[in-house]
Amino acid sequence: GHVGMPLFDRRGKQVSLTTTGEYMLVYARKILATVKDAEDAAARLQRAETGVLTIGFVSTAKYFLMRLLAEFRILHPGVDIQISIGNRDQLVSMLQNSEVDIAVMGRPPK
């Protein structure tokens, strides 16, 4: 998509960012940081060869998750997976108390 406004000011040989450009730069940096976080998380998961992974999820995610977990088990046979099914409030509480490593729910908690 296009911003629809100029991002750069050109004065002779000098180029500077417009106010819109400054804003877009902030968002571009956030996007790049998020992509890097995702890559780091993927790298950590690739290295996860042993241990226990505790996953909490809402019951509606069960079928979708079971397929994913079956695949994960093939790729990481040394990882013991424990699952907890709960409602949204229970999952948020489990996350806060470090009872689960990952919680899968409809929308992210506040």
N, C-alpha and C positions, 0 to 999 in steps of 0.2 A: 504493500500500500504506500501511497504518497502522503506526505504531510500537507502539501498544498500551500506551503509558505517557504520563503527562502531560508536556508540554514546558514548560508555564508554571506558575508559582506566583503565585496572586493573593492578596495580603493587603490588603484594603481597596481603596484606589485604586492601590496599587503592584503592578506586574506584573514578575516576574523569571523568568529561565530556570531550570528544574530541571537537575540534572546531565545527565539524558538530553537535555534541550533544548540544553545546551551542546555535547554530542557531535554532535547532529543539525545544529547550526549549523556546526560544523567541516566536516561532510560536504556540507552545502548550499553552503558557500563553495567547496569543492573542485569540486563539480559545476558551479557557475557559472563557475569559472575554466577548467575543461575545455571548456565550451561556448564561452567566449570564445576560447580557443586554436584551437578548430575553426573558428570564424568568421574569425579572423585568417589561418589557413592557407588557407581558401577565398578570402579577399580577395587573398592573395599569389598564389594560382594564377590567379585571374581577371586579374591584372595581368601574368602571365607570357606575354608575346607573342613574345619572341625568345630565342634561346639554345639550350643543349643540356641535355636532361634525361636522366640516365642511371639506368635502372631495373634492379635485379637481382631475380631471382625464382627460386623453385623450379619445376622443370619442370611440376609438377601445377597451377600457377597459370596456365599458358600460355594456355589457351583463354579463360578468364575475363578475363585481362589484355588479350589481343589485341582483344577486343570493346571494352573500355574505352579502349584506346589509339587505336583507329580513331575513336571518338567525340572523343577529346581532339585528334587531328590535325585534325579538321574545325573544331573550336572555336579551335584555336591553330596555324594553318598555319605560322607562323614559328618554331615550336619544333622543333628536331631531336631526335628520340628515339633514344637508343642503349640496347640491351638486353643484359644479361648473364644467362645462366642458370647456376645453380650449386646445390650442395647447401647445407643450412643453415649449416654451418661456414664454407664459402667466402663465403656472403653476409654473415655476421657480420664476417668479416675484411675484406671489401670495404667494408662500412659504416665500420668502424673506421679504415680507410686512406683514407676519402673517395673511393673508386673508384666508388661509386654514390651517387646522391642519395637514392634510395628503395629499400628492400628489401621484397619481399613474400614472406612465409613463413607456415607454419601457425600457429606461436605466437610471441609476441614473445621476443627473447633476454633472458636475465637481466640 
